[in-house]
Amino acid sequence: MLDTQATKQLYLSDFLELVAQLHPTLNGELDPSTIKAGSAKRLWWCCSAADDHVWPAVVQTRTAGAGCPCCAGQRVCSTTSLTTLRPDLAAQWHPTLNGELTAETVLAGSKSNAWWQCTHDPSHPAWEASVANRKRRDDDLCPSCTTTGFKPALDGWLYLVACEGRGLLQIGISNDLDRRLKEHARSGWRLLESSGPMPGTQAMKLESALLRFLRASGAVMGPEAGWRDFSGFTESWTRESLELSSLDELFELAKVWPLGSKAA
């Protein structure tokens, strides 16, 4: 970096690397040899890293050492957008709650808050979180997924349990079936049937499809019946409204099956 006194004696033409970065069309007729290195003139620049690395900057800041803001991750472009750097998170960008801002027009490291929707379970509520905080995490789990402790990247099981004392049935998914069933057993639930192991993402999609069927079929879900005092109450329903004794019965009714099964 040159000192201020030295810069005063120079012209933009003395900085060959910067001359090469002058935008070929956005600056009109321009003679770098007539522009002082310390000029406050605002010009357009371009970077060879990508076609859309184009930005305006004062000459003095450039001769003082300022580089391409896109390469520095300070300006959104094709190489710094959320869509490019975290396509998994871009897929969770809420389509209506973020105004005109999109995953293509937001920096992956932006500290601004945005609204998201779960791609693993559409029934999970939308939530607000900063783009930067989401990018720092290795996973793409929503708060509801995190609360359940289910990890889509691992194998999972789908299960059907019953609670005689409450007259309820419940489906659920778990990466650790034995541990989860022991937790249910402490609340009076017993296993009727399980299916797995299967890819975790498949288990989540299968559970979501079955829950959509249950709600659409008229089954009285746990919260509607006043049950909210146990884990997984949103995935439970009254036996009186829909009696089942196996997952196969539920698969047949909902017309969805695990991939690789005979029916699928």
Sine and cosine of phi, psi and omega as CSV:
sin_phi,cos_phi,sin_psi,cos_psi,sin_omega,cos_omega
0.00,0.00,0.74,-0.68,0.00,-1.00
-0.99,0.12,0.51,-0.86,0.06,-1.00
-0.97,0.24,0.26,-0.97,-0.10,-0.99
-0.86,0.50,-0.67,0.74,-0.03,-1.00
-0.89,0.46,-0.67,0.74,-0.01,-1.00
-0.93,0.38,-0.62,0.79,-0.02,-1.00
-0.89,0.46,-0.56,0.83,-0.03,-1.00
-0.88,0.47,-0.42,0.91,-0.03,-1.00
-1.00,0.00,-0.06,1.00,-0.11,-0.99
-0.94,-0.35,0.28,-0.96,0.06,-1.00
-0.86,-0.51,0.27,-0.96,0.00,-1.00
-0.84,0.54,-0.54,0.84,0.00,-1.00
-0.89,0.45,-0.27,0.96,0.03,-1.00
-0.98,0.19,-0.16,0.99,-0.01,-1.00
-0.94,-0.34,0.99,0.11,-0.13,-0.99
-0.87,0.49,-0.58,0.81,0.00,-1.00
-0.91,0.41,-0.60,0.80,0.01,-1.00
-0.96,0.28,-0.60,0.80,0.05,-1.00
-0.85,0.52,-0.62,0.78,0.00,-1.00
-0.92,0.38,-0.35,0.94,-0.02,-1.00
-1.00,-0.10,-0.02,1.00,0.07,-1.00
-0.90,0.43,0.73,-0.68,-0.02,-1.00
-0.90,0.43,0.73,-0.69,-0.12,-0.99
-0.94,0.35,-0.33,0.94,-0.08,-1.00
-0.80,-0.60,-0.36,0.93,-0.15,-0.99
-1.00,0.08,-0.14,0.99,-0.05,-1.00
-0.97,-0.24,0.07,1.00,-0.02,-1.00
0.90,0.44,-0.46,-0.89,0.05,-1.00
-0.96,0.27,0.85,-0.53,-0.12,-0.99
-0.62,-0.79,0.74,-0.67,0.06,-1.00
-0.88,-0.48,0.98,-0.21,-0.05,-1.00
-0.84,0.54,-0.40,0.91,-0.04,-1.00
-0.97,0.26,-0.14,0.99,0.01,-1.00
-0.96,-0.27,0.01,1.00,-0.07,-1.00
-0.95,-0.32,0.88,-0.48,0.00,-1.00
-0.88,0.47,0.56,-0.83,0.01,-1.00
-0.89,0.45,-0.43,0.90,0.01,-1.00
-0.99,-0.14,0.32,0.95,-0.06,-1.00
-0.91,0.40,0.55,-0.84,0.07,-1.00
-1.00,-0.03,0.18,0.98,-0.01,-1.00
-0.92,0.39,0.70,-0.71,-0.02,-1.00
-0.99,-0.11,0.85,-0.52,-0.03,-1.00
-0.84,-0.55,0.23,-0.97,0.05,-1.00
-0.99,-0.17,0.64,-0.77,-0.07,-1.00
-0.78,-0.62,0.35,-0.94,0.06,-1.00
-0.63,-0.78,0.46,-0.89,-0.06,-1.00
-0.87,-0.50,0.58,-0.82,-0.05,-1.00
-0.97,0.25,-0.13,0.99,-0.05,-1.00
-0.91,0.42,-0.57,0.82,0.00,-1.00
-0.31,-0.95,0.45,-0.89,-0.06,-1.00
-0.88,0.48,-0.53,0.85,-0.05,-1.00
-1.00,-0.08,0.22,0.97,0.13,-0.99
-0.99,0.15,0.97,0.23,-0.04,-1.00
-0.78,-0.63,0.74,-0.67,-0.05,-1.00
-0.40,-0.92,0.41,-0.91,0.09,-1.00
-1.00,-0.06,0.59,-0.81,0.05,-1.00
-0.35,-0.94,0.50,-0.87,0.04,-1.00
-0.95,0.32,0.62,-0.79,-0.03,-1.00
-0.83,0.56,-0.71,0.71,-0.06,-1.00
-0.85,0.52,-0.61,0.79,0.01,-1.00
-0.93,0.37,-0.55,0.83,0.01,-1.00
-0.95,0.32,-0.70,0.71,0.01,-1.00
-0.94,0.35,-0.34,0.94,0.04,-1.00
-0.99,0.12,-0.10,0.99,0.10,-1.00
0.87,-0.50,-0.04,1.00,0.00,-1.00
-0.92,0.40,0.72,-0.70,-0.04,-1.00
-0.97,-0.25,-0.39,-0.92,-0.03,-1.00
-0.97,0.25,0.87,-0.50,-0.01,-1.00
-0.93,0.38,-0.41,0.91,0.04,-1.00
-0.94,0.35,-0.72,0.69,0.02,-1.00
-0.90,0.44,-0.48,0.87,0.00,-1.00
-0.99,0.12,-0.04,1.00,0.00,-1.00
0.96,0.26,0.38,0.92,-0.03,-1.00
-0.98,-0.20,-0.17,0.99,-0.04,-1.00
-0.70,-0.72,0.70,-0.71,-0.05,-1.00
-0.96,0.27,0.69,-0.72,0.03,-1.00
-0.33,-0.94,-0.13,-0.99,-0.09,-1.00
-0.90,0.44,-0.42,0.91,-0.05,-1.00
-0.99,-0.12,-0.13,0.99,-0.06,-1.00
-0.84,-0.54,-0.02,1.00,-0.05,-1.00
-0.96,0.28,0.34,-0.94,0.05,-1.00
-0.88,0.47,-0.61,0.79,0.00,-1.00
-0.86,0.52,-0.63,0.77,-0.04,-1.00
-0.97,0.24,-0.73,0.68,-0.14,-0.99
-1.00,0.08,-0.48,0.88,0.03,-1.00
-0.63,-0.77,0.96,0.29,0.00,-1.00
-0.86,0.51,-0.45,0.89,0.03,-1.00
-0.91,0.41,-0.62,0.78,0.04,-1.00
-0.97,0.23,-0.57,0.82,0.03,-1.00
-0.86,0.51,-0.56,0.83,0.01,-1.00
-0.92,0.39,-0.32,0.95,-0.01,-1.00
-0.99,-0.13,0.04,1.00,0.02,-1.00
-0.89,0.46,0.82,-0.58,-0.07,-1.00
-0.93,0.36,0.76,-0.65,-0.13,-0.99
-0.96,0.28,-0.29,0.96,-0.08,-1.00
-0.82,-0.58,-0.33,0.94,-0.13,-0.99
-1.00,-0.03,-0.04,1.00,-0.05,-1.00
-0.96,-0.29,0.31,0.95,0.01,-1.00
0.88,0.47,-0.70,-0.71,-0.03,-1.00
-1.00,0.05,-0.12,0.99,0.00,-1.00
-0.96,0.29,0.70,-0.71,0.01,-1.00
-0.81,-0.58,0.16,-0.99,0.02,-1.00
-0.92,0.40,-0.39,0.92,0.03,-1.00
-0.98,0.19,-0.38,0.93,-0.10,-1.00
-0.93,-0.36,0.27,0.96,0.04,-1.00
-0.86,-0.51,0.65,-0.76,0.06,-1.00
-0.92,0.40,0.66,-0.75,0.02,-1.00
-0.89,0.46,-0.43,0.91,-0.01,-1.00
-0.98,-0.21,0.27,0.96,-0.04,-1.00
-0.89,0.45,0.66,-0.75,0.03,-1.00
-1.00,0.04,-0.04,1.00,0.00,-1.00
-0.95,0.33,0.54,-0.84,0.06,-1.00
-0.98,0.20,0.50,-0.86,0.06,-1.00
-0.59,-0.81,0.26,-0.97,0.03,-1.00
-0.98,-0.18,0.60,-0.80,-0.09,-1.00
-0.76,-0.65,0.36,-0.93,0.10,-0.99
-0.74,-0.67,0.60,-0.80,-0.07,-1.00
-0.96,0.30,0.76,-0.65,0.05,-1.00
-1.00,-0.05,-0.14,0.99,0.00,-1.00
-1.00,0.00,-0.56,0.83,0.01,-1.00
-0.57,-0.82,0.98,-0.21,-0.03,-1.00
-0.86,0.51,-0.31,0.95,0.00,-1.00
-0.98,0.22,-0.25,0.97,0.01,-1.00
-0.94,0.33,0.64,-0.77,-0.06,-1.00
-0.93,0.37,0.48,-0.88,0.09,-1.00
-0.90,0.44,0.45,-0.89,0.01,-1.00
-0.61,-0.80,0.33,-0.94,-0.04,-1.00
-0.94,-0.34,0.72,-0.69,0.03,-1.00
-0.34,-0.94,0.44,-0.90,0.00,-1.00
-0.95,0.32,0.52,-0.85,0.00,-1.00
-0.88,0.47,-0.68,0.73,-0.04,-1.00
-0.89,0.46,-0.68,0.73,0.00,-1.00
-0.90,0.43,-0.60,0.80,0.02,-1.00
-0.94,0.35,-0.64,0.77,-0.01,-1.00
-0.90,0.43,-0.54,0.84,-0.03,-1.00
-0.93,0.37,-0.41,0.91,0.01,-1.00
-0.98,0.17,0.55,-0.84,0.01,-1.00
-0.99,0.17,-0.36,0.93,-0.07,-1.00
-0.97,-0.25,0.05,-1.00,0.02,-1.00
-0.84,-0.54,0.54,0.84,-0.07,-1.00
-0.99,0.15,0.61,-0.79,0.08,-1.00
-1.00,0.09,0.19,-0.98,0.01,-1.00
-0.84,0.55,-0.58,0.81,0.01,-1.00
-0.92,0.38,-0.66,0.75,0.03,-1.00
-0.91,0.42,-0.65,0.76,-0.01,-1.00
-0.90,0.44,-0.63,0.78,0.01,-1.00
-0.88,0.47,-0.64,0.77,-0.02,-1.00
-0.95,0.30,-0.35,0.94,-0.02,-1.00
0.98,0.20,0.10,0.99,0.00,-1.00
-0.98,0.18,0.73,-0.69,-0.01,-1.00
-0.92,-0.39,0.94,-0.34,-0.06,-1.00
-0.87,0.50,-0.41,0.91,-0.04,-1.00
-0.96,0.27,-0.26,0.97,0.00,-1.00
-0.97,-0.23,0.30,-0.95,0.09,-1.00
-0.89,0.45,0.47,-0.88,-0.01,-1.00
-0.62,-0.78,0.19,-0.98,0.04,-1.00
-0.82,-0.57,0.58,-0.81,0.19,-0.98
-0.97,-0.22,0.66,-0.75,-0.03,-1.00
-0.66,-0.75,0.38,-0.92,0.08,-1.00
-0.84,-0.55,0.83,-0.56,0.00,-1.00
-0.81,-0.59,0.35,-0.94,0.00,-1.00
-0.77,-0.64,0.55,-0.84,0.09,-1.00
-0.82,-0.57,0.97,-0.25,-0.07,-1.00
-0.89,0.45,-0.64,0.77,-0.06,-1.00
-0.90,0.44,-0.50,0.87,-0.01,-1.00
-0.99,-0.17,-0.23,0.97,-0.06,-1.00
0.93,0.37,0.63,0.78,-0.07,-1.00
-0.84,-0.55,0.44,-0.90,0.20,-0.98
-0.89,-0.47,0.39,-0.92,-0.01,-1.00
-0.47,-0.88,0.64,-0.77,0.18,-0.98
-0.95,-0.32,0.36,-0.93,0.02,-1.00
-0.24,-0.97,0.14,-0.99,0.05,-1.00
-0.76,-0.65,0.47,-0.88,-0.01,-1.00
-0.39,-0.92,0.54,-0.84,0.14,-0.99
-0.99,0.13,-0.36,0.93,-0.02,-1.00
-0.79,-0.61,1.00,0.03,-0.13,-0.99
-0.88,0.47,-0.71,0.71,-0.04,-1.00
-0.87,0.50,-0.71,0.70,-0.01,-1.00
-0.89,0.46,-0.69,0.72,-0.05,-1.00
-0.90,0.43,-0.64,0.76,-0.01,-1.00
-0.93,0.38,-0.55,0.84,0.06,-1.00
-0.91,0.41,-0.62,0.79,0.04,-1.00
-0.90,0.44,-0.69,0.72,0.02,-1.00
-0.90,0.44,-0.64,0.77,-0.05,-1.00
-0.87,0.49,-0.55,0.84,0.01,-1.00
-0.92,0.40,-0.33,0.95,0.03,-1.00
-0.97,-0.24,0.18,0.98,0.09,-1.00
1.00,-0.06,0.25,0.97,0.00,-1.00
-0.99,-0.11,0.55,-0.83,0.09,-1.00
-0.79,-0.61,0.51,-0.86,-0.04,-1.00
-0.97,0.25,0.73,-0.68,0.15,-0.99
-0.99,-0.16,-0.68,0.73,0.01,-1.00
-0.23,-0.97,0.48,-0.88,0.09,-1.00
-0.73,-0.68,0.36,-0.93,0.02,-1.00
-0.70,-0.72,0.80,-0.60,-0.02,-1.00
0.50,-0.87,-0.04,-1.00,0.01,1.00
-0.96,0.27,0.40,-0.92,0.05,-1.00
-0.57,-0.82,0.29,-0.96,0.06,-1.00
-0.81,0.59,0.65,-0.76,-0.07,-1.00
-0.84,0.54,-0.63,0.78,0.01,-1.00
-0.90,0.43,-0.58,0.81,0.04,-1.00
-0.92,0.39,-0.65,0.76,0.02,-1.00
-0.87,0.49,-0.66,0.75,0.00,-1.00
-0.91,0.40,-0.69,0.72,0.00,-1.00
-0.91,0.42,-0.62,0.78,0.00,-1.00
-0.92,0.40,-0.70,0.71,0.03,-1.00
-0.88,0.48,-0.68,0.73,-0.01,-1.00
-0.88,0.47,-0.67,0.74,0.00,-1.00
-0.91,0.42,-0.65,0.76,0.01,-1.00
-0.93,0.38,-0.62,0.78,0.03,-1.00
-0.92,0.39,-0.60,0.80,0.06,-1.00
-0.89,0.46,-0.65,0.76,0.04,-1.00
-0.90,0.44,-0.72,0.69,-0.04,-1.00
-0.86,0.52,-0.70,0.71,-0.02,-1.00
-0.93,0.36,-0.57,0.82,-0.01,-1.00
-0.98,0.20,-0.39,0.92,-0.08,-1.00
-0.99,0.17,-0.19,0.98,-0.03,-1.00
0.99,-0.13,0.07,1.00,0.07,-1.00
-0.88,0.48,0.68,-0.73,0.00,-1.00
-0.99,0.11,0.96,-0.29,-0.07,-1.00
-0.96,0.29,0.40,-0.92,-0.07,-1.00
-0.74,0.68,-0.77,0.63,-0.01,-1.00
-0.88,0.48,-0.57,0.82,0.02,-1.00
-0.92,0.39,-0.50,0.87,-0.01,-1.00
-1.00,0.02,0.04,1.00,0.04,-1.00
1.00,-0.02,0.18,0.98,-0.01,-1.00
-0.99,-0.10,0.88,-0.48,0.01,-1.00
-0.58,-0.81,0.25,0.97,-0.16,-0.99
-0.96,-0.28,0.39,0.92,0.00,-1.00
-0.53,-0.85,0.35,-0.94,-0.01,-1.00
-0.92,0.38,0.76,-0.65,0.02,-1.00
1.00,0.09,0.32,0.95,-0.08,-1.00
-0.88,0.47,-0.44,0.90,0.00,-1.00
-0.96,0.29,-0.25,0.97,0.01,-1.00
-0.97,-0.23,0.25,0.97,-0.01,-1.00
-0.95,-0.30,0.32,-0.95,0.07,-1.00
-0.47,-0.88,0.30,-0.95,-0.04,-1.00
-0.98,0.21,0.66,-0.75,0.02,-1.00
-0.91,0.42,-0.50,0.87,-0.01,-1.00
-0.90,0.44,-0.55,0.83,-0.03,-1.00
-0.99,0.11,-0.46,0.89,0.05,-1.00
-0.38,-0.92,0.97,-0.25,-0.02,-1.00
-1.00,0.03,0.77,-0.64,0.05,-1.00
-0.64,-0.77,0.46,-0.89,0.06,-1.00
-0.82,-0.57,-0.06,1.00,-0.01,-1.00
-0.40,-0.92,0.35,-0.94,0.09,-1.00
-0.92,0.39,-0.57,0.82,0.00,-1.00
-0.85,0.52,-0.63,0.77,0.05,-1.00
-0.88,0.47,-0.68,0.74,-0.01,-1.00
-0.92,0.39,-0.66,0.75,0.04,-1.00
-0.86,0.52,-0.69,0.73,-0.04,-1.00
-0.91,0.41,-0.66,0.75,0.00,-1.00
-0.92,0.40,-0.68,0.73,-0.06,-1.00
-0.99,0.14,-0.25,0.97,-0.04,-1.00
0.88,0.47,0.60,0.80,0.13,-0.99
-0.72,-0.69,0.61,-0.79,-0.05,-1.00
-0.65,-0.76,0.37,-0.93,0.10,-0.99
-0.88,0.48,0.61,-0.79,0.04,-1.00
-0.86,0.51,0.68,-0.73,0.01,-1.00
1.00,-0.04,-0.19,0.98,0.05,-1.00
-0.97,0.26,0.26,-0.97,-0.07,-1.00
-0.88,0.48,-0.69,0.72,-0.05,-1.00
-0.92,0.38,-0.58,0.81,-0.02,-1.00
-0.93,0.36,0.00,0.00,0.00,0.00
